[in-house]
Every structure is written in C-alpha cells, then in structure tokens.
Amino acid sequence: MEIPALSSFSSGVNLDTLPASEIETRLRDFFSGRIANPKPDELIQSVKQLEEQFGDYKEFQFAKAAALVQACDFAGARAILLDLVKQLPSDSRVLHRLAIADLNMGSAQEAQDVYLSALVAAPQSENLRREFAGLLRVMEAKKLYRGVDRKKHGLTVVCAVKNEGDDLLEWLHFHRLVGVDHFYLYDNGSTDDTRAVIESFPWPEMITYHFVEGEFGQMRAFSHAIDSYRNCAEWCAFIDADEYLFPTEAGSIKDVLAEVGAAPAVAVHWLNFGSNGHDARPAGLCIESFTRRAPDDFPDHFIMKSIVRPDTIVSYLHPHQSLVLGCYVAEDGTPVFPIGGRCTAPKRNKLVINHYYTKSRQQLLKKRERGRPLADGDPEKIRAMEFFTLRDRNDLEDATIQRFVPDLKKLVQG
C-alpha cells in the first residue's frame, strides 16, 4: 500500500505560494523523522512520490541520498552527496552523511578527509569527534599490523553482567559449546554469587574478568572492551547474559562466519521467549525450560545484535550496533544498513539469538529490581512492569536450540 506522502507533506497548504526557502524547511522537517526510521519503506516511498515535484530541492536530494544508504546503494548516495557538498560546503549534516557512505564502502581515506571538513563546519560535535578518532585508530592499527597475524582468538564475547548468577554457568558452557573461544566479562558490582559462578567455570583461561563499581554500565564496558581488545580476536559478539547466540544448523558459529567473507560485521536477530507459564525458577536448564516464544512478526524480532571484526570498529553506537569500516551483512552475506539496532528483513536461517527476556515471574521480578545496565539515576534504568509483561509471549513452541541440551547438560552437571 502506498503512503500518501504528498498530502502528508503539504498538509493543506498551497505549496505553489511558498518561497523556495520555506519549501526547503518543510522538506527537511518532513524527511527528518523518516531518515531515522528503522523501517525505511516510508522514506523510500516518500522519495518516490515527491521526486517529480521536488526533485531539484537540496533537502529532497539529501533525503534521497539517505534512502539510497538505507538500501545499501552507497555509491549512488555518495554521488548525490558529493554534488550537495559543492552547493553546501559547510553543512555538517551532508558531510557526516557522506562520511557514513564512505565508511560503508570501506573507503577509509575518503572518510577521513570528509570528517576533517565536517569538523571544520561543526567543531563542537562530539559525535563527529568520536567517530573521527575511532577511524584514525582503525587506520593506524591496519598500518601497524599489516602482514602480522596477532589475533589470539577466532570468536570472543563481550558481556556486561550484574547479579546474573542463576544461569550464568549454563550461558558460559553453552557459548563455549557453539564456538566461543574467549569471554570478556564486566561485572558491574554484583552482590549475588556471580563471581563465584564465573570462578567455577572449568576453563578459567577463557575468561577475562573485570569487576567495576559505580556508574560504569554497559556503554562504558563495551567501549572499554573495544579499546582494550580490538586486536585480540577475529570476531567479537556483543551480547547479554539472557541472550543465547547459536547456529541453527552448523556445528559452530564460526562455521557460519567463515561464509561471509571479508564483511566487518554481521547482524543477528532476536527471537523473544516467554515464561512458559513458570511462576518460580524451574529446576532444569534455561534453554530446556523456556521453549515458547513470540510469533515471527513480533516487533522485537526486528532487533539485532552484532558480531563484529573488532579491528574495524570506528565507534560504538549502542548495545546493538557499532559503526564499522565497511558494511554490515546479514547471515547470508547480503549487505544491510541497520538503523537504531534494527533491520527491516530479519534472517534467522543460519544464526539466531534466543532472548530469554522474562524467564519465570520470580526471575522477571528480580531482573526488574536489578535494573538495566545504565547509570544510577537514569530514568530508563527501572522499566515499568508492563514492559516485561508485554514481552511474556508464549505463542509458538520453538525447539531449534534443543539439539544442544544433551551436551550442555553434561557440561553443566559435570
């Protein structure tokens, strides 16, 4: 169904009576929300419908470039943006978008030059400064280590934890079972037996443990890991302790990653599992106790997490997504452009993340009380109970992960 972009844009106003500057402003306001929309169909459809009448306007061209970026046509977007830079040489928005297109094309030197121009136009922009500094680190590391194999691990996991003792041992054994070589764990002031559980893991050499107190949180943990360990692994997955990342058919996650070539990052999508009607924490393994999930079209199933080549990370954006030198791909190697940690067409034929968000009601209440891995005082730290209950969906039985249960039981019980 087509979106009525023209009527929505005009809002009953006779556009023929407006000066060009006013139309530019209206176009900018109209497209701004659509450019940031993780479902790009609305932007792409709006661009198509408005092109004939407004195609010569600079704000329309900027939106068209954004639509091409979302469609992973980075060369097409770059051509438009280069033309806009000639007209608007001091517009930091245009320069920033051009830098993003260059990054996704893997054009480090071109991106560096554009970032320099953008910083001249907007010297106070923290985003530009952070991304530019990250790009320089990536470029220098590539020069420094050219021809040197310095990576100790094939696949690592970075995870921030707090009071996760209940299922953490199972989580560690599971991810070792599916191909993880090393864990970087950030314990943000746990008061339960989290540390004892970690110390009970039979392969202590597989864990690098950090105990951090105060307002550290997930953002700082992941940023620290990127800065400290970016040259220690071929791949790094950034996941949480209630997320089980696994191959749906292959024996190892690394078997799937070997198929995506030189791609810098892979988007892996959630499946949201509910409580299975458990009030108290069940006695068995997490993955055998919670087998029912939300339907395929559940909104959270568009959310992805990242497996990234850490030496390509330019900037850590948020827990779901990094800015990298190169383009994200789906599990089959198809280019994707995530927005806000979401992709429009999730693929789960090879890799998936089972997200055991609620577990039992007893565990849900404990999780809510613990709060999110955000700074104390952050209004988003303690979520409303409705947020959890809406995600306690048990519509479908999904046994995909169950093939790992026999071996996992042996490891956990042993």
Salt bridges, closest charged atoms under 4 A:
GLU22 OE2 - ARG26 NE 3.40
GLU24 OE2 - LYS58 NZ 3.93
GLU42 OE2 - ARG34 NH2 3.11
GLU51 OE2 - LYS64 NZ 2.69
GLU59 OE2 - ARG93 NH2 2.70
ASP91 OD2 - ARG93 NH2 3.60
ASP102 OD1 - ARG78 NE 2.52
GLU131 OE1 - HIS96 NE2 2.77
GLU140 OE2 - LYS143 NZ 3.79
GLU164 OE2 - ARG370 NH2 3.22
ASP166 OD1 - ARG281 NH1 3.81
ASP166 OD1 - LYS366 NZ 3.45
ASP167 OD1 - ARG281 NH2 3.35
ASP167 OD2 - LYS359 NZ 2.76
ASP181 OD1 - LYS254 NZ 2.88
GLU199 OE2 - ARG195 NE 3.40
GLU234 OE2 - ARG309 NH1 2.45
ASP240 OD2 - LYS305 NZ 3.36
ASP242 OD2 - HIS355 NE2 3.35
ASP242 OD2 - LYS367 NZ 2.50
GLU243 OE1 - LYS305 NZ 2.85
GLU243 OE2 - HIS355 NE2 3.99
GLU259 OE1 - LYS350 NZ 2.90
GLU288 OE1 - LYS409 NZ 3.32
ASP296 OD1 - ARG293 NH1 2.90
ASP300 OD2 - ARG391 NE 2.76
ASP311 OD2 - ARG150 NH2 3.25
ASP311 OD2 - LYS151 NZ 3.03
ASP332 OD2 - LYS347 NZ 2.78
ASP376 OD1 - LYS381 NZ 3.77
GLU380 OE1 - ARG372 NH1 3.99
ASP395 OD1 - ARG393 NE 3.01
GLU397 OE1 - ARG292 NH1 3.09
ASP398 OD2 - ARG293 NE 2.65
